[in-house]
């Protein structure tokens, strides 16, 4: 259960009540403050105040809907290892990845690669179009793409807008 994993991870919160509130929101962000209060032994206003404080501090970054990627027309997951070309404007690359709806994650990594980029696409053609655009941006020296055959554990999917292909 996600709530138990969050309680065990240990992240910057004031106390166990904050951890429990975060776990309950992660499990179902639509539940009422009164219901959360019942589960942690606090009043609705006290829960609201704690959530406000956790949000202001950045512990709670957003409350979102977890969309099924397949239902959004994006059944293909690809992981692209990217080695940036020498002298490339890395900030421009980062902005481009952040501004591309197809990109669901982009990690700066150690080792022989510069970044690991995860994308969602409607088809293999969409993956190919992304790679063509990536190579056309003159950012990469080399890349390697892997496709996910299936997914065992997946974080919530944040739909970032219309994605062609």
N, C-alpha and C positions, 0 to 999 in steps of 0.2 A: 504494500500500500504506500502510495506517495507520501502521505502524511507522516508515516513512520520514518521514511528515508529522510525527509526534510528535518525532522527532529534530531536525527542522528548526525546530519552533516555539520551542524554547528556553523552558523553564519551570524553576522553582526546584528544582534538584537539585544534588547535590554534584559530579557529574562525568558523563562519557559513559557509564559503566557504569550509573549510576542511570537515565539517559535510556533506555538499551537495555532495562533491566529493565522500566521503565514501558511502553515500546513493546510488548514481548513480552506483558506482562499485558493491555494494551489489545487486542491481537490475539487472545489466547486465555487468559483468566484461569484456565482449568482445567488448564493444563499444569503438570507437576510442577516443584518447585524444582530438582530434579536436571537436568531438561531445560533450564530457564532457565540454570542454571549452566554447562552444556555450551556453550550459545550465547554466553555472555559471558565464559567462561573463569574462573569462580569455583566454589568448593565450594558444596554445598547449604546449609551453615550460614552461609556468607558472604552468599548470596542472601537467605536468611531474615532475617538481621540487617539488610540493606539495605531490604528490604520493610517490616520492623518500623519502622525509622527513618523511612522515607518516609510510612508511615501515621501515626505519632505526630506528624509535622510537618504533616500535612494535605495533602501532595502527592497521596497516594493516599487518596481520600475514601471509596471503597467498591469492593467487587468484586461484580459483579452479573451476572444473566442478561439477555441482550438478547432480549426476547420480541417475536415478530412481532405487532404490534398487531391485524392482521386475524385472526390465530389466536386472539387473546384476545377477539374479537368487537367490535373497535373500529376499523372501516375508515375512518371519517370523521375528517378533520383539519380543524379550523377555527382561524382566527387572529382574535382580537377586539381591535381598537384600543379602548382605554378612556380617556375623559377623566373624571377624578374630579370630583364636584360640590364646590363651594366649601364649606369647613368640615367636610368629611368626615374621619372618623377613619382616616387612611391606614394606621396600624398594624393596625387591625381588618380593613381590606381585604386587606392582605398576609397576615394570619393566615388569613383565609377562603380565599384562593387556595391557600395552602400546605396547607390541610386538605381541599381538594376533590380527590378521586381523579381526576376528569375532567381536571383541569388538569395538563398535562405540562410547561409552562414558563410563567413569568410574569416579564417584564422591565420594569423601570422605565426609561423612555426619554426622550429629548429631543424637542423639537419641539412640535407642537400636541396631542399625546396624552400621557397620564400613564403608561400601561402597555400592553404588548402581551402578551396572554394567548393561549396555545396550548392547545387542548383536543383530546381524542380522544373520539369518541362512536360508538355502535352505528348511529346513523341521524341523519337531519336532525332528526327529532323530539327526539333527545337534545341536539342543538345548541340547538334552540329552547327546551327546558326549562332548559338552562344560562343562556341569555340572560334568560329570565323570572325565574329565581332571582337573577341578577346585578342586574337592574333592580329587583327587589323588595327588595334589600338597601339601597336608597337611597344607594348609593355613587356611581353614575355620572351625569354630566351628559349624556353622549352616548357612543355606541359605533358602530363600523363592523365588520362581520364579513366575512371572506373565507374561502372554502372551497378547500382544496387539491385540484386535479384529479388530480395525480400528484406523486410525490416523487422527486427526483433524488438528493439526499444527505440522509441522516437520521441523527441521533445515536442511540445505543442507546435503546431504549424500556424504561422502568422501570415495570412493572405495579404500580400503587399501590392495588389493591383493586377490589372489585366496583363497576362503573359501570353504572347503569341508563340505558336509552335510548340 
